[in-house]
């Protein structure tokens, strides 16, 4: 507990020896910036309080190590809600753990609004909202002092944690304002011929890995020899022809040096470079990567037109596109023989010596093949895997993947453990469209969130205190108290007040005895689906709430026909969490999304209320 002090800066490695910390209370201090690695390795931390400090912004990746975090307090800080803080809004939408009500101080249009409730597109930078003021220091210097958080990412670069990625930007010089904490710098696939002597390496004390592959160096940059702390340098796919004895003489920490063969990159030269990133394929053709080359696959409708050309025009077309790797020859042409084309033989050989010579009588068959549109989704051609849906498009096809699979052909099992909620050091095991948390000994729960039970003496006041629904009895001031599991309340945790669904097949059945004539149901839901059932009750006399084209549709039938229905104005299938609130009162039903104006329907019938004999399914 470090609250109510005058702390301004968290020095590097302040918490490194305490990796098992569960709570850090830094509220009511004077902290004005955080290093991106301030909470490195604190994988067990579940509460972090930075309430009432001087923070104006926080670097992206600062909270990435906090895998077990459950509660965060960020309120009473003068946050500037511009593009640099957009990541925090996205983080809080996905992880609604900030419970103190952190709000924006500026710009004026967002002042006093809760960060976790603002759409991320509202976080933008304009000339008036930048920290930079002409004639003064820019914000990097203004906020640096002893801390130097380097909160922005250089122009044209992407920053994540301690990695700065400036690849594939056609750069000829190193960007300005590389963050001081950078440990890995990616400058690959640009147009560098030299590294200018800007003194950048003296400003990057943490730099250990540097990627310079895919540039235009002819010599090993001499500037590298001045930096002794690099452990990896990648110079593959350049134009280096010689190495001198001095090229790497001062790099005593160097562990890996990659000077790969053409067409390969990576720490061990194991990655085939994607030559399709800068290709000359025309007419919406598909580029297929090779090793240091590529091939263009024509769309069916374009290739068919070319087949219908006279022989001379077709061959001329093929030979004129040799420079752009346009070398795909239809398989059925290779299988047809005896083409009487002696006056075209030289041109054909220029394309490929493996091409056969079809006879003139084969032209009619070729024409018929070209006039028939190819059905990529036919059973013998369908490239979509794992029961995915094949959809024909004007350019060919696309695969609508079944849940749990990704890739152009739905051939990749998505690793659901990438964004898992396993806690307390649990091991995540991937499955198809789900995952399982393998708990350490003594821990339990879907995410291993429950600690081992307390061992109490036989004379404990908890002996005869009956806590329900898996709650744990604890003693406070000599009195037994039930510590409820998430979703339960009450003196003995006897009331179920909320549930969480993580599996696609999960549902909740509430017995009719627990459903009252006047019912309030609130759902917190995040989805990117267009349709699906949220809840329903009853078959004939029913209440049903479903997702229809991204909007919430509620229908209510108390005995009259047809049943009444209302739709929300808002769409909720953007992947962010939304709150859907329903209030059923006698013959009326109100629907509200994210606290907006409610939509109300009334279904008049002889019955005064809905039939409550059937269970409610959520």
C-alpha positions, 0 to 999 in steps of 0.5 A: 500500500503506497497511497497518499504519498507524493510519488511522481515516478515509478522507477524501472524495475520497481516491482520486479522482485515482487512477481506474486503481488496481488494488489497495488494501491498508488492512489492519491499520489502525484504520478504524471506518467507510466513507463510501458514496462512499469508492471512487467511480469506482474501476472498475479495482480488482480487490483491496481489503483491509480486513482487521484494522480496526474496522469494525462495519458497511458502508453499502449501495452502498459496493462498487457502483462496483467493477466489476472487483473479484475479491478482497476481504479483510474478516476480523478486523473486529467486524461487527454482523450485523443488518438493516443488513448484510443487503445484504453477505450478499446481495452475497457470495452473488452475488459470492463474492470475499471470501476471508479468511473475514469473520465476525460478532462479534454478535449472539450467535446469529451470532457467529463465522459466515462472513457469506458463508455465512449466509442473508440472512433471518438478518440482522434487527434486534430491540430487543436487537440495535439499536445504540440504547441508551436513555439514550445516543447512537444509533448515528449519533452514536456512529459519526459523529465526523469520518466520519459514515457514516450507515449506516442508511436512514430509516424508510419510505425506500429507500436506494441509493448517494447516493439516498434514496427516500421516495416513496409513503409518505403523508408529511406531514413530512420523515423524521428522519436523512436521511443526510448524503451524500444527493445525490438526495432523492425525496419525491414522491407524498406528502401534503406541504402545507408544508416544515417549517423543520427546518434539514434543508438545512444538514445535506445539503451534497451534495444536488443533486436534490429531487423534490416532485412529486405532493404538495399544495403550493399555493405554492412552499415558501419554504424552498427559496430558502435552498438554493443548490446544488440543480440540479433541483427537481420540483414537478409535479402539485401545486396551485401556482397562482402564482409570485413573483419570489422563488420561486427567486431564490437558486438560482443552480445550478438547471438544471432546474425541472419544473412539469408538466401534470396526469398527467405527471412526470419531469425533462422531464415525459416520464413518465405518472403511474401513476394506478392506484396509488390506484384504486377498481376493485372485484371483482378488476378490472384497472386501466388507466392513462390520462392523469390518469385510469384505467379498470377492466377487469372480469374475464370471470366478473364482467362476465358476471354483470352482463350477465345482469341485467335491463336496468334493473338493469344500467344502474343498476349502470353509472351508480352506478359512474361516480364510480369510472371504471367505464366499460368497455362490452362491444364487442358491445353497441356493435355492436347497434342498435335497442334499444327502451328509450325509458324507459331512454334518459336513464340510458344517455346518462349513461354514454356518448353513443356507446352504441347501443340494442340491440333486445329481440331482441338480449338472447338473443344477449347471454345466450349470449355471456355464458355462454361462458367467454372463453379468453384463451389462444386463438390469436386472443386470446393476449397473450403475446409472443415464444413465451411460454406463456399460462396460464389463471387464475381471474382471466384469464391470466398469461404464463410468459415465455421466458428473456430477456423480462419484463413482463406480456405478455413484451414487454420484452427484459430488459437482461442487461447490468445485472449483467454481469461484463465487466472492464477497461473492456469494453463490454457488448452485450445479447442475448436472455438473454445478453450479450457483452463487447467487449474493449479492444485487447489484452484477451481472455477471455469477460469480457475478464479477460485482460491483453495478453501480455507481450513478452519478450526473445529470451533469456528463460528462457520461450523454451523453457518450454511453458505450456499452455491459454493460460497466460502465462509469467512470470519470478520469481527468474530462473526461468520460471513459468506463470501459469494462466488461471482453472480450470487448475493444474499446473506448466504449467497442464496440469490442468483443475480448474474451469469456469464456465458463463454461457450457458444452452446451455453444457456440458462434455464430459470424455473417458472417458480423463480419468474415473477409477473413483473420481471426485469432482465438485463443482459450484457452481450458482445457479439459480431453475429447478425442473428441469434436467440437471446432469450425466450419463454413459452411456446404459444403465449411467449416472450422472445428476444432475438438478434435480427440483422444486428438489431434487437427484436423483442416479441410479446404474446399474452394470448392475442394474435398476432404477437406484437414485436419491436426493434431497437434502433441501435445495432449491437453486433459490432463486437463490443459489449452492450447492455440490453434491458427488458421490463415485462409488466402485465401486458406491456414490455419495454426494451432499452439498449445501452440506457437509451430511450425505451421502446414499449409495446402493449399486447391487449388480451383477455389474459391479464398477464403472460402465462408463467408456467413455463421456464425462461431460457437465456 
